[in-house]
Amino acid sequence: MPRGPKKHLKRINAPKHWMLDKLGGVFAPRPTAGPHKLRESIPLVILLRNRLKYALTNKEVTMILMQRVVKVDGKVRTDQTYPAGFMDVISIDRTNENFRLLYNVKGRFALHRIKPEEVNFKLLKVKKAQLGPKGIPFISTHDGRTIRYPHPDVKEHDVVKFNLETNKIEEHIKFGLGNLVMTVGGRNLGRVGVLKIIEKHPGSHTIVHVEDFAQKSFATRIQNVFPIGLDKKGSLVSLPRGNGVKLSVLEEKRQKEKKSNNEETK
């Protein structure tokens, strides 16, 4: 039996949302152990080579990263298989580009281009809030951070706005009805809407009901929703095109036809 952690990843077993072609080789880049889970992250090599098309090969990606021009959450990363995940801010100094990794309604990572004023913060979901050794309170977040001495009101499922320069919490969103949430797991991955109902089932999963901007409702587990703002105030982060509204196949078809007709008339 082999011992130790796995070091390879077959292309056929790679997450579907990486959108790797089946015949492009036997293996896929296996993300390094890091702040995000393997199937909930995307390695930098795929972002730079397959998404942004700044490189043609793995070797070219290495050459770009070794120039120390790519930052994730304000820190230079030179590991080509570093796992970038939901809400991470990716900055490329040489091109003056900044992106935030969010989900689109197809359930894939969207490299959402952001303005300079959005670069210095990210939203973190609180996975755990408890007391550590010597009674020191701390919270654990979805990207593997441990933040000590948070505000006493911050509890599990809440979201904190975290400043990447000062490493301090600027504000927090209490989890509750009226939250604007993005779905980060399950069948409705990438959809955005307002939290309407919380159903508690003792001994089973808590279910939440969300209504999107097209007045369509869906239900998912509580751990699959990520608050991004309050309904009245709007989202704290800018959203990808479509604002997280999932269209049916017919609606998508009509939208494409309308777009093509407009282009023809021009």
C-alpha positions in Angstrom: 0.0 0.0 0.0 1.3 3.5 -0.8 2.0 5.7 2.2 1.7 9.4 2.7 -0.4 12.0 0.9 -1.3 11.7 -2.8 0.9 13.7 -5.1 -0.8 13.3 -8.4 -4.2 14.0 -9.8 -5.6 12.3 -13.0 -7.2 14.7 -15.4 -10.4 12.7 -15.5 -10.7 13.1 -11.7 -10.1 16.8 -11.7 -13.0 19.1 -10.6 -15.4 19.7 -13.5 -15.4 23.5 -12.9 -11.7 23.7 -13.9 -13.0 22.9 -17.4 -9.9 20.9 -18.5 -10.1 19.1 -21.8 -10.2 15.3 -21.6 -7.5 14.7 -24.2 -5.0 17.3 -23.0 -2.8 14.8 -21.2 -3.1 12.2 -18.5 -2.6 14.4 -15.4 -3.9 17.6 -14.0 -2.1 20.0 -11.6 -2.9 18.9 -8.1 -3.4 21.9 -5.8 -0.9 22.2 -2.9 -2.4 21.8 0.6 -3.5 25.3 1.5 -6.4 27.5 2.7 -9.1 25.9 0.5 -10.2 22.3 -0.2 -8.9 20.6 -3.4 -12.4 20.5 -5.0 -13.3 24.0 -3.9 -10.2 25.7 -5.2 -8.4 26.3 -8.5 -4.6 26.3 -8.9 -2.9 29.5 -10.1 -1.5 27.6 -13.2 -5.1 27.1 -14.5 -6.0 30.7 -13.8 -3.0 32.1 -15.7 -2.8 29.5 -18.5 -6.4 28.4 -19.2 -8.5 31.4 -18.0 -6.4 34.6 -18.6 -4.3 33.0 -21.4 -1.1 34.7 -20.2 0.9 31.5 -20.8 0.7 28.6 -23.1 2.5 26.0 -20.9 3.2 25.1 -17.3 6.8 26.3 -17.7 5.7 29.7 -18.8 3.4 30.0 -15.8 6.4 29.2 -13.6 8.5 31.9 -15.3 5.7 34.5 -14.7 5.2 33.5 -11.0 9.0 33.6 -10.4 9.0 37.3 -11.3 6.9 37.8 -8.2 4.2 39.7 -10.0 1.2 37.7 -8.9 -0.4 38.3 -5.5 -3.2 36.4 -3.7 -4.8 38.4 -0.9 -1.9 40.9 -1.0 0.9 38.2 -0.6 3.2 37.2 -3.4 2.7 33.6 -4.4 5.3 31.7 -6.5 3.8 28.2 -6.2 2.0 27.4 -9.5 -0.3 25.0 -7.8 -1.3 27.3 -5.0 -5.0 26.9 -4.3 -7.0 30.1 -4.9 -10.6 29.9 -3.7 -13.9 31.7 -3.1 -13.5 35.5 -2.3 -9.7 35.5 -2.9 -8.3 38.7 -4.4 -5.8 38.0 -7.2 -3.6 41.0 -8.2 -1.2 41.1 -11.2 1.1 44.1 -10.8 2.6 44.1 -14.3 -0.8 44.5 -15.9 -2.5 46.5 -13.1 -5.3 44.0 -13.0 -7.3 42.9 -9.9 -9.7 40.0 -9.8 -12.0 38.5 -7.1 -12.8 34.8 -7.4 -16.6 34.3 -7.2 -19.0 31.7 -8.6 -21.1 32.2 -11.6 -24.6 30.6 -11.9 -23.1 27.8 -13.9 -21.2 26.7 -10.8 -17.8 27.7 -12.1 -15.2 30.1 -10.8 -15.6 33.5 -12.3 -12.5 35.8 -12.4 -14.5 39.0 -11.6 -12.5 42.1 -12.4 -12.6 44.6 -9.5 -11.8 48.3 -8.9 -8.7 49.3 -6.8 -10.9 50.3 -3.8 -12.1 46.7 -3.5 -8.7 45.2 -3.5 -7.8 45.8 0.2 -10.6 43.7 1.7 -12.4 40.3 1.5 -15.4 38.7 3.2 -14.8 35.8 5.4 -17.4 33.3 6.7 -17.1 32.3 10.3 -16.9 28.5 10.5 -16.2 28.3 14.2 -16.2 30.7 17.2 -14.9 29.5 20.5 -12.4 30.0 23.3 -8.8 28.8 22.9 -6.1 28.1 25.5 -6.1 30.6 28.5 -9.7 31.6 27.6 -8.7 33.6 24.5 -11.6 33.9 22.1 -11.0 33.2 18.4 -12.8 32.6 15.2 -11.9 30.2 12.3 -12.9 31.4 8.8 -13.7 29.6 5.5 -10.2 30.3 4.1 -8.3 28.8 7.0 -7.6 32.0 9.0 -7.7 32.1 12.8 -8.5 35.6 14.1 -8.1 36.2 17.8 -10.1 38.6 20.0 -13.0 39.2 17.5 -16.1 41.3 18.5 -18.2 39.3 21.0 -21.2 39.5 18.7 -19.5 37.5 15.9 -20.8 34.0 15.9 -20.8 30.9 13.6 -22.3 31.5 10.1 -21.7 35.3 10.4 -19.5 37.1 7.8 -16.7 39.5 8.6 -15.2 42.2 6.3 -11.4 41.6 6.7 -8.8 44.2 5.8 -5.9 42.5 4.0 -3.5 45.3 4.7 -4.0 45.7 8.5 -5.3 42.1 9.1 -8.1 43.5 11.1 -11.9 43.0 11.0 -13.6 46.2 9.8 -17.3 45.2 10.2 -19.4 42.1 10.3 -22.7 40.9 9.0 -25.0 39.0 11.4 -26.5 35.9 9.8 -30.3 36.2 9.7 -33.4 36.9 7.6 -33.0 39.7 5.1 -29.3 38.9 4.3 -28.2 39.0 0.7 -26.5 35.7 0.2 -24.5 33.9 -2.5 -24.8 30.1 -2.7 -21.4 28.4 -2.4 -22.4 24.7 -2.6 -25.0 22.4 -3.8 -27.3 22.4 -6.9 -27.8 26.2 -6.8 -24.1 27.1 -6.7 -23.5 30.7 -7.7 -27.1 32.0 -7.3 -27.6 35.2 -5.3 -30.7 36.2 -3.4 -32.3 37.3 -0.2 -32.7 35.0 2.8 -36.4 34.6 3.5 -36.9 31.5 5.7 -34.7 29.5 8.1 -36.0 26.0 8.9 -34.4 24.2 11.8 -34.5 20.4 11.9 -33.0 19.0 15.1 -30.8 16.1 14.4 -30.6 17.0 10.7 -29.6 19.9 8.4 -30.9 23.4 8.9 -32.5 24.4 5.6 -32.7 28.0 4.3 -35.0 29.4 1.6 -33.6 32.1 -0.7 -35.4 34.3 -3.2 -33.4 35.7 -6.1 -33.8 39.0 -7.9 -36.1 37.3 -10.5 -38.5 36.4 -7.6 -37.6 32.7 -8.0 -37.1 30.7 -4.7 -34.8 27.8 -3.9 -33.8 25.9 -0.8 -30.4 24.7 0.3 -28.5 23.8 3.5 -27.3 26.5 5.8 -23.6 25.8 5.2 -24.1 26.4 1.5 -25.0 30.1 1.8 -22.5 32.9 2.2 -23.9 36.4 3.3 -22.4 39.2 1.2 -24.5 42.1 2.4 -27.9 43.2 3.6 -30.9 43.4 1.3 -31.5 47.1 1.9 -27.9 48.2 1.6 -26.8 45.8 -1.2 -23.7 43.7 -1.6 -20.4 44.6 0.0 -18.6 43.2 -3.0 -19.4 43.7 -6.7 -21.0 40.7 -8.4 -20.3 39.1 -11.8 -22.5 39.8 -14.8 -26.1 38.7 -14.3 -26.1 39.4 -10.5 -26.5 35.7 -9.7 -29.8 35.2 -11.4 -30.0 31.7 -13.0 -31.9 31.7 -16.3 -33.8 28.7 -17.7 -32.6 27.2 -21.0 -35.4 29.0 -22.9 -34.6 32.4 -21.2 -30.9 31.9 -22.1 -31.8 31.1 -25.7 -34.0 34.2 -26.0 -31.3 36.4 -24.5 -28.7 35.1 -27.0 -31.1 35.7 -29.9 -31.8 39.2 -28.7 -28.1 39.9 -28.4 -27.4 38.6 -31.9 -30.3 40.6 -33.4 -29.0 43.8 -31.8 -25.5 43.1 -33.2 -27.0 42.5 -36.7 -28.9 45.8 -36.6 -25.8 47.7 -35.7 
